Amino acid sequence: MLLVPTSARAAAGGMANTVELPLQISAHAYLMNHMVDADDDDDVRLHLAALCGDDKGLRQITADPQYIQWLNYRVRPYMSPPLRLAVSGGNPECVEVLVSAGADIELEDVKGQTPIFVATCQKKLEIMKLLLEYGADPEPFDHIFTCVPGWPLQHAVVYAHFSCYFELLKSGALANLTSLPYEVAPRIVARLSIPHAILKYSREYPEFVKLYYECGGNLRQLGTAGTTCIEEFLECSPAKELLVTLSGLPLSLKSLCRVTIRQLLGRRNLHKLSSLELPLSLFPFLNFEEFSHYSLQTRLNTRSRIHTTEE
């Protein structure tokens, strides 16, 4: 297959197996960073536009009904559908175009990664929020039962990215797998323990513990060794100090009311919080907005590191 930029279409003439790239990217730059490997009869223009962040091109392509057949088509090397590639490309507009066109929001790549999982692991916060708004499942059934590739909430902890962690819980992700409508084996719950992940990967950030606690998380969750995280991780850390303090304290009545209201509404109806006949001052509390400054700080620190690296 030959990959050429759109401006070179005329020059390509009658060459077989020619695929156009968006104007803003050269074939050389594309090949140096990504490779979409398709069969000769495959039309991968959706995939290329999604990966390259060409939202205008995507709108034009998806407007033609004949391209709907390629909307969920997966290509090598990762057997990725266009939506998965759009997440990797980092353009929220591309994600929105594809989902609005009917792309399967839960379609996995060959590694079993759904778009929401990829967005979380790659710290694509705006895309993750967009997927959640469209109804992406933060507790995918197969991933929970096999632990492969994992649970988005846990991976936000593993990568110490509080912004993703905050948005997942704020959007209704469950703090406890035992709260799922189906039974999860104790060994799986233990393997995916959030408190253990916090003390292993995010021990310098006590805000992970505090938010988990305020969401009704089980701080005494047993891990794979049959012990609590306090017993398993002996070294002192800011997260452990707070966890030790909170593990013996019940949630305040106010916090219990918040958890209960959100549970009664359910994840799909959290957008209706603002329609409840409650004092306006309560809505920021119901949305855990007291933690938003931690999320902002995470983003500022990330930008600072990127700026330092570029210098």
Phi, psi and chi 1 to 4 in degrees:
 res  aa     phi    psi   chi1   chi2   chi3   chi4
   1 MET       -  138.7  179.6 -170.2  -57.5      -
   2 LEU  -105.3  128.5  176.2   64.7      -      -
   3 LEU  -103.6  123.1  -59.4  172.7      -      -
   4 VAL  -133.6  150.7  -62.1      -      -      -
   5 PRO   -69.4  157.7   23.7  -33.1      -      -
   6 THR   -56.3  -38.2  -55.6      -      -      -
   7 SER   -64.2  -18.3   58.2      -      -      -
   8 ALA   -96.4    9.5      -      -      -      -
   9 ARG   -57.6  -45.6 -178.4  179.8 -177.5 -178.3
  10 ALA   -63.2  -40.0      -      -      -      -
  11 ALA   -66.2  -30.4      -      -      -      -
  12 ALA   -66.8  -27.3      -      -      -      -
  13 GLY    54.1 -126.7      -      -      -      -
  14 GLY   -94.5   15.1      -      -      -      -
  15 MET   -61.1  137.0  -71.4 -171.0  -69.0      -
  16 ALA   -75.2  157.7      -      -      -      -
  17 ASN    55.4   42.2  -56.7  -33.4      -      -
  18 THR   -94.6  130.3  -61.0      -      -      -
  19 VAL  -121.3  131.0  173.5      -      -      -
  20 GLU   -82.2  139.9  -59.6  169.6   34.2      -
  21 LEU  -101.8  153.9  -69.9  176.8      -      -
  22 PRO   -58.2  154.8  -26.1   36.1      -      -
  23 LEU   -59.8  -32.8  -75.4  170.6      -      -
  24 GLN   -79.8    3.6   64.7  -93.9   39.3      -
  25 ILE  -136.0  137.9 -173.6  167.8      -      -
  26 SER   -87.7  157.5   68.4      -      -      -
  27 ALA   -61.4  -38.0      -      -      -      -
  28 HIS   -63.5  -46.3  174.9   73.4      -      -
  29 ALA   -63.1  -38.2      -      -      -      -
  30 TYR   -63.9  -49.2  175.3   80.7      -      -
  31 LEU   -66.3  -27.3  -69.6  170.6      -      -
  32 MET   -73.4  -22.6  -70.8  -64.0  -68.5      -
  33 ASN  -113.5  -33.4  -67.8  -78.4      -      -
  34 HIS  -143.8  160.4  -58.2  -78.1      -      -
  35 MET  -143.3  117.6  172.7   62.1   75.5      -
  36 VAL   -99.1  114.2  170.7      -      -      -
  37 ASP  -105.0  114.7 -176.7   14.0      -      -
  38 ALA  -130.9  162.4      -      -      -      -
  39 ASP   -75.5  164.8  -64.6  -31.4      -      -
  40 ASP   -59.4  -33.9  -69.1  -14.2      -      -
  41 ASP   -88.9   -0.4  -64.9  -28.8      -      -
  42 ASP   -81.5  139.0  -67.4  -17.3      -      -
  43 ASP  -101.3  107.4 -171.6  -29.2      -      -
  44 VAL  -109.7   22.3  -65.6      -      -      -
  45 ARG   -63.1  -36.0  -84.7  174.8  -77.6 -173.8
  46 LEU   -60.8  -44.5  -87.1  173.9      -      -
  47 HIS   -64.2  -44.0  -59.3   76.2      -      -
  48 LEU   -67.1  -44.0  -64.2  176.3      -      -
  49 ALA   -63.4  -39.5      -      -      -      -
  50 ALA   -64.8  -45.0      -      -      -      -
  51 LEU   -67.8  -35.8 -179.2   59.0      -      -
  52 CYS   -87.2   -0.4  -61.4      -      -      -
  53 GLY    75.5   26.6      -      -      -      -
  54 ASP   -91.8   81.0 -177.3   11.3      -      -
  55 ASP   -68.2  -33.1   55.9  -69.2      -      -
  56 LYS   -65.1  -42.8  -68.1 -177.9  179.9  178.9
  57 GLY   -62.7  -39.6      -      -      -      -
  58 LEU   -62.1  -41.1  -84.3 -178.0      -      -
  59 ARG   -61.6  -40.3  -73.3 -170.5  178.9   88.8
  60 GLN   -67.2  -42.5  -67.6  176.0  -13.0      -
  61 ILE   -68.1  -46.3  -62.4  170.4      -      -
  62 THR   -71.4  -15.0   55.0      -      -      -
  63 ALA   -72.2  -17.9      -      -      -      -
  64 ASP   -93.8  114.5 -171.3  -21.5      -      -
  65 PRO   -54.3  -28.2  -24.2   34.9      -      -
  66 GLN   -68.2  -15.8   68.6  173.7  -47.9      -
  67 TYR   -91.7   -2.6  -72.1  108.1      -      -
  68 ILE   -60.4  -31.0  -62.1  -59.6      -      -
  69 GLN   -62.9  -19.7   62.6  176.8  -49.0      -
  70 TRP   -99.7    1.0  -55.9  105.2      -      -
  71 LEU   -63.3  -35.0 -165.7   57.5      -      -
  72 ASN  -116.8   18.6  -67.9  -46.6      -      -
  73 TYR   -76.6  134.8 -170.4   75.5      -      -
  74 ARG  -105.4  138.3  -58.2 -166.7  -65.4 -177.2
  75 VAL  -123.7  158.7  -63.5      -      -      -
  76 ARG   -73.3  161.5  -63.4 -177.9  -64.2  -89.5
  77 PRO   -87.6  -12.0   31.5  -36.2      -      -
  78 TYR  -107.1   12.2  -57.2  114.2      -      -
  79 MET    49.5   52.9  -63.5  -51.7  -66.7      -
  80 SER   -97.5  131.7  -61.5      -      -      -
  81 PRO   -78.9  166.7   28.8  -34.0      -      -
  82 PRO   -53.4  -39.1  -28.9   36.8      -      -
  83 LEU   -63.6  -41.3 -176.8   56.6      -      -
  84 ARG   -61.4  -40.2  158.7   69.4  167.0   86.0
  85 LEU   -69.9  -34.8  -65.4  172.0      -      -
  86 ALA   -65.0  -37.0      -      -      -      -
  87 VAL   -63.4  -47.2  173.8      -      -      -
  88 SER   -62.2  -36.1  -64.7      -      -      -
  89 GLY   -68.5  -24.0      -      -      -      -
  90 GLY    83.5   17.2      -      -      -      -
  91 ASN  -106.3  107.9 -172.3  -34.6      -      -
  92 PRO   -59.2  -33.5  -23.2   34.6      -      -
  93 GLU   -63.2  -38.8  -73.7   75.6   17.5      -
  94 CYS   -64.5  -41.0  -74.2      -      -      -
  95 VAL   -61.3  -44.5  171.5      -      -      -
  96 GLU   -64.8  -41.3 -173.2  167.4    9.2      -
  97 VAL   -61.0  -45.7  169.4      -      -      -
  98 LEU   -67.8  -43.3  -71.1  168.5      -      -
  99 VAL   -65.3  -42.1  175.4      -      -      -
 100 SER   -63.8  -29.0  -62.4      -      -      -
 101 ALA   -79.6  -10.0      -      -      -      -
 102 GLY   110.8   13.9      -      -      -      -
 103 ALA   -62.8  141.8      -      -      -      -
 104 ASP   -69.3  113.5 -175.8  -11.1      -      -
 105 ILE   -73.5  -13.2 -156.7  168.1      -      -
 106 GLU  -110.3    5.1  -55.2  -66.2   -9.9      -
 107 LEU   -67.3  128.2 -171.3   58.5      -      -
 108 GLU   -91.9  161.4  -54.8  168.4  -10.4      -
 109 ASP   -91.8 -172.0   60.4   18.1      -      -
 110 VAL   -66.0  -21.8   73.5      -      -      -
 111 LYS   -86.3    1.2  -62.7 -179.3  179.7  180.0
 112 GLY    82.2   12.7      -      -      -      -
 113 GLN   -87.3  123.0  -60.4  177.3  131.7      -
 114 THR   -84.1  164.1   58.4      -      -      -
 115 PRO   -55.9  -40.7  -31.2   38.3      -      -
 116 ILE   -66.0  -34.9 -173.9   70.1      -      -
 117 PHE   -66.7  -44.8 -177.2   88.5      -      -
 118 VAL   -63.4  -43.9  174.0      -      -      -
 119 ALA   -61.4  -38.8      -      -      -      -
 120 THR   -67.6  -48.6  -57.3      -      -      -
 121 CYS   -64.8  -34.5  -68.8      -      -      -
 122 GLN   -90.6    5.6  -65.5 -176.8   -0.3      -
 123 LYS    58.1   38.6  -57.3  179.1 -178.9  180.0
 124 LYS   -90.9   79.4  -56.2  -73.5  179.0   58.3
 125 LEU   -60.2  -48.9 -178.7   62.8      -      -
 126 GLU   -63.6  -38.1  -65.7  -54.6  -45.4      -
 127 ILE   -69.2  -40.5  -70.9  177.6      -      -
 128 MET   -60.3  -44.6 -167.6 -167.4   74.6      -
 129 LYS   -62.0  -41.1  -69.9  167.8   62.9  176.6
 130 LEU   -63.3  -44.2 -177.3   61.6      -      -
 131 LEU   -63.5  -39.8  -68.6  169.4      -      -
 132 LEU   -63.9  -39.3  -72.4  168.1      -      -
 133 GLU   -63.0  -31.7  -70.3  171.9    4.5      -
 134 TYR   -84.8   -0.4  -85.9  100.9      -      -
 135 GLY    99.4   17.6      -      -      -      -
 136 ALA   -59.2  141.1      -      -      -      -
 137 ASP   -87.1  115.2 -172.1   -0.5      -      -
 138 PRO   -79.5   -5.7   28.1  -33.2      -      -
 139 GLU  -126.9   67.0  -66.3   95.7   24.1      -
 140 PRO   -60.6  129.6   20.5  -31.2      -      -
 141 PHE   -54.0  -55.8  179.5   86.9      -      -
 142 ASP   -60.8  -38.0  -68.8  -21.6      -      -
 143 HIS   -68.1  -37.0  -62.7  179.2      -      -
 144 ILE   -67.6  -42.2  -62.5  -60.6      -      -
 145 PHE   -77.1  -21.1  -90.1   79.6      -      -
 146 THR  -109.3  -12.7   61.6      -      -      -
 147 CYS    63.1   14.4  -63.8      -      -      -
 148 VAL  -125.0  128.8  177.7      -      -      -
 149 PRO   -77.6   -9.1   32.1  -35.8      -      -
 150 GLY   144.4 -170.7      -      -      -      -
 151 TRP  -111.3  121.5  179.0   20.3      -      -
 152 PRO   -49.5  -42.4  -31.3   37.8      -      -
 153 LEU   -61.5  -42.0 -174.8   65.3      -      -
 154 GLN   -66.5  -37.5 -171.8 -160.5   39.5      -
 155 HIS   -70.0  -28.5  -85.2  -99.1      -      -
 156 ALA   -63.7  -34.0      -      -      -      -
 157 VAL   -72.7  -44.5  177.1      -      -      -
 158 VAL   -57.7  -39.5  168.5      -      -      -
 159 TYR   -90.4    6.2  -70.2  100.8      -      -
 160 ALA    52.2   40.9      -      -      -      -
 161 HIS  -108.0   95.9 -160.8  -96.3      -      -
 162 PHE   -66.7  -33.2 -173.5   81.7      -      -
 163 SER   -59.1  -45.1  -66.0      -      -      -
 164 CYS   -67.7  -41.9  -71.1      -      -      -
 165 TYR   -58.4  -46.9  179.9   77.3      -      -
 166 PHE   -62.4  -47.2  172.4   59.5      -      -
 167 GLU   -66.0  -36.5  -70.9  -61.5  -25.7      -
 168 LEU   -62.3  -50.0  -77.0  165.7      -      -
 169 LEU   -68.5  -39.6  -70.5  170.7      -      -
 170 LYS   -62.0  -33.6  179.5 -178.4  174.5 -178.8
 171 SER   -85.0    2.3  -60.9      -      -      -
 172 GLY   106.5    6.5      -      -      -      -
 173 ALA   -60.6  143.5      -      -      -      -
 174 LEU   -77.3  138.7  -63.7  174.9      -      -
 175 ALA   -79.5  -29.8      -      -      -      -
 176 ASN  -121.3  125.7  -61.4  -49.5      -      -
 177 LEU   -66.4  -21.0  -70.4  179.3      -      -
 178 THR   -70.3   -8.4   51.2      -      -      -
 179 SER   -90.2   -2.4  -60.1      -      -      -
 180 LEU   -66.1  153.3  -74.5  166.1      -      -
 181 PRO   -70.6   -4.5   24.6  -34.4      -      -
 182 TYR  -125.0  158.5   48.9   84.3      -      -
 183 GLU   -82.2  133.5 -174.8  176.6   -5.4      -
 184 VAL  -110.7  132.2 -178.0      -      -      -
 185 ALA   -56.7  138.7      -      -      -      -
 186 PRO   -53.5  -34.9  -27.7   36.2      -      -
 187 ARG   -66.9  -32.0   60.6  179.9  177.1   80.5
 188 ILE   -75.2  -42.8  -65.7  176.7      -      -
 189 VAL   -58.2  -41.0  175.5      -      -      -
 190 ALA   -66.1  -41.4      -      -      -      -
 191 ARG   -65.9  -31.6 -176.3  176.0  174.0 -176.0
 192 LEU  -101.0   23.6  -63.0  176.0      -      -
 193 SER   -60.1  122.6  167.8      -      -      -
 194 ILE   -68.1  -46.3  -64.5  -63.6      -      -
 195 PRO   -57.5  -39.6  -26.8   36.2      -      -
 196 HIS   -65.9  -40.0  -73.4   74.5      -      -
 197 ALA   -64.2  -37.9      -      -      -      -
 198 ILE   -62.9  -48.3  -69.0  174.1      -      -
 199 LEU   -72.5  -18.2  -68.1 -164.4      -      -
 200 LYS   -88.5  -40.5 -176.0  174.5 -177.6  179.5
 201 TYR  -113.8  -26.7  -60.9  103.1      -      -
 202 SER  -127.1   35.7  -60.9      -      -      -
 203 ARG   -67.3  -16.2   55.4 -175.4  174.2  -88.0
 204 GLU   -85.9   -0.9  -62.0  -58.0  -41.9      -
 205 TYR  -123.6   89.0  -52.3  101.7      -      -
 206 PRO   -63.8  -17.6   22.2  -33.1      -      -
 207 GLU   -62.1  -26.9   55.7  -93.4   29.0      -
 208 PHE   -62.2  -42.5  -80.5   90.4      -      -
 209 VAL   -66.9  -47.0  174.6      -      -      -
 210 LYS   -61.1  -46.5  179.8   62.2  173.3  175.9
 211 LEU   -66.3  -41.4  177.8   54.9      -      -
 212 TYR   -59.5  -42.5 -175.4   72.1      -      -
 213 TYR   -63.0  -45.2  169.8   78.2      -      -
 214 GLU   -68.4  -21.6  -72.3  -66.6  -29.3      -
 215 CYS   -86.8    3.5  -71.1      -      -      -
 216 GLY    86.1   18.7      -      -      -      -
 217 GLY   -65.9  149.4      -      -      -      -
 218 ASN   -87.1  100.1 -180.0   13.6      -      -
 219 LEU   -72.3  -15.4  -63.6  177.8      -      -
 220 ARG   -98.9   16.8  -62.7  178.6  179.4  -87.9
 221 GLN   -55.5  133.9  168.7   66.7   53.4      -
 222 LEU   -83.0  140.9  -61.2 -178.9      -      -
 223 GLY   -92.9 -169.4      -      -      -      -
 224 THR   -65.3  -23.6   54.2      -      -      -
 225 ALA   -85.8    0.5      -      -      -      -
 226 GLY    78.7   19.6      -      -      -      -
 227 THR  -125.8  160.3   58.0      -      -      -
 228 THR   -75.0  165.4   66.0      -      -      -
 229 CYS   -65.5  -31.0   61.4      -      -      -
 230 ILE   -63.7  -38.8  -65.1  174.3      -      -
 231 GLU   -75.2  -32.7  -63.4  168.7  -45.4      -
 232 GLU   -80.6  -38.8 -176.7  170.3  -27.4      -
 233 PHE  -105.8  104.9  -63.3   94.0      -      -
 234 LEU   -86.2  -23.3  -58.1  178.9      -      -
 235 GLU   -70.0  148.8   66.0  -86.4   17.1      -
 236 CYS   -78.1  146.6  -67.0      -      -      -
 237 SER  -161.7  159.9   67.4      -      -      -
 238 PRO   -57.0  -41.0  -27.2   36.1      -      -
 239 ALA   -66.3  -40.1      -      -      -      -
 240 LYS   -68.7  -39.1 -176.3  176.5 -179.3 -179.6
 241 GLU   -58.5  -45.0  -70.8  178.8    8.5      -
 242 LEU   -69.0  -39.2 -178.6   58.4      -      -
 243 LEU   -62.9  -41.3 -160.2  149.6      -      -
 244 VAL   -61.6  -41.9  170.0      -      -      -
 245 THR   -65.2  -44.8  -60.1      -      -      -
 246 LEU   -79.9  -24.8  -64.4  178.1      -      -
 247 SER   -62.3  -21.8   62.0      -      -      -
 248 GLY  -101.2    6.7      -      -      -      -
 249 LEU  -114.4  134.9  -63.4  176.1      -      -
 250 PRO   -76.9  155.4   29.2  -35.0      -      -
 251 LEU   -61.8  147.6  -88.3  177.7      -      -
 252 SER   -66.0  159.3   67.3      -      -      -
 253 LEU   -59.5  -39.2  179.3   58.7      -      -
 254 LYS   -61.8  -44.8 -175.3  178.2  179.6 -179.3
 255 SER   -68.3  -37.0  -65.4      -      -      -
 256 LEU   -62.1  -39.6  -80.4  172.0      -      -
 257 CYS   -62.7  -41.0  -71.3      -      -      -
 258 ARG   -60.8  -49.2  170.5  166.3   59.9 -175.0
 259 VAL   -59.9  -43.4  171.6      -      -      -
 260 THR   -65.1  -45.1  -58.3      -      -      -
 261 ILE   -60.9  -45.1  -70.4  171.9      -      -
 262 ARG   -66.2  -37.4  -69.2  173.1   61.8   86.9
 263 GLN   -67.3  -40.0  -72.6  176.8  -18.0      -
 264 LEU   -65.5  -38.4  -71.6  173.4      -      -
 265 LEU   -68.9  -40.0  -81.3  175.2      -      -
 266 GLY    83.7  156.3      -      -      -      -
 267 ARG   -55.7  -43.1  178.8 -171.5  -55.1  144.0
 268 ARG   -69.3  -15.6  -54.9  -60.5 -177.1 -165.3
 269 ASN  -115.0   12.2  -67.1  -49.0      -      -
 270 LEU   -62.7  -24.9  -75.1  176.4      -      -
 271 HIS   -66.1  -13.5   65.6  -79.4      -      -
 272 LYS   -87.3    0.3  -63.4 -179.8 -179.3  179.2
 273 LEU   -53.3  -42.1  -86.4  172.5      -      -
 274 SER   -67.9  -15.7   59.0      -      -      -
 275 SER   -88.9   -5.7   65.7      -      -      -
 276 LEU   -70.7  145.2  -62.3  177.7      -      -
 277 GLU   -81.1   76.3  -64.6 -177.7    4.3      -
 278 LEU  -131.7  157.9  -64.3  169.8      -      -
 279 PRO   -58.2  139.0  -24.1   33.7      -      -
 280 LEU   -56.9  -30.0  -67.9  176.6      -      -
 281 SER   -65.0  -17.0   59.4      -      -      -
 282 LEU   -84.0  -21.7  -78.4  179.9      -      -
 283 PHE   -64.9  -41.5  -66.6  118.9      -      -
 284 PRO   -58.6  -38.1  -25.3   35.7      -      -
 285 PHE   -65.1  -43.7  173.8   75.1      -      -
 286 LEU   -63.7  -23.3  -70.2  172.7      -      -
 287 ASN  -100.4   14.3  -78.2  -50.5      -      -
 288 PHE    58.6   31.7  -62.6  101.7      -      -
 289 GLU   -66.9  -13.8  -70.4  -58.8  -30.0      -
 290 GLU   -66.1  -12.5   70.2  -93.9   32.7      -
 291 PHE   -99.5   -1.9  -69.0   93.0      -      -
 292 SER   -64.8  -28.9   60.2      -      -      -
 293 HIS   -69.8  -27.2   68.3  -76.6      -      -
 294 TYR   -67.3  -39.7  -68.1  114.8      -      -
 295 SER   -63.3  -42.3 -177.9      -      -      -
 296 LEU   -63.3  -41.2  176.6   61.1      -      -
 297 GLN   -64.0  -37.2 -172.2   59.4   47.8      -
 298 THR   -59.9  -44.6  -62.1      -      -      -
 299 ARG   -67.2  -38.9  -80.4  176.6  -84.8  177.8
 300 LEU   -65.2  -40.6  -70.3  174.9      -      -
 301 ASN   -64.7  -39.2  -70.5  -17.9      -      -
 302 THR   -64.4  -44.7  -60.1      -      -      -
 303 ARG   -63.8  -37.1  -69.9  172.2 -175.0  170.0
 304 SER   -64.3  -40.8  177.1      -      -      -
 305 ARG   -65.8  -41.3  -72.6 -164.8  -62.6  -89.2
 306 ILE   -62.9  -43.6  -66.5  172.9      -      -
 307 HIS   -62.9  -42.6 -179.5   69.4      -      -
 308 THR   -63.4  -40.3  -58.5      -      -      -
 309 THR   -64.5  -41.6  -58.2      -      -      -
 310 GLU   -66.6  -32.6  -70.9  176.5  -14.2      -
 311 GLU   -70.2      -  -71.0 -178.8  -16.3      -
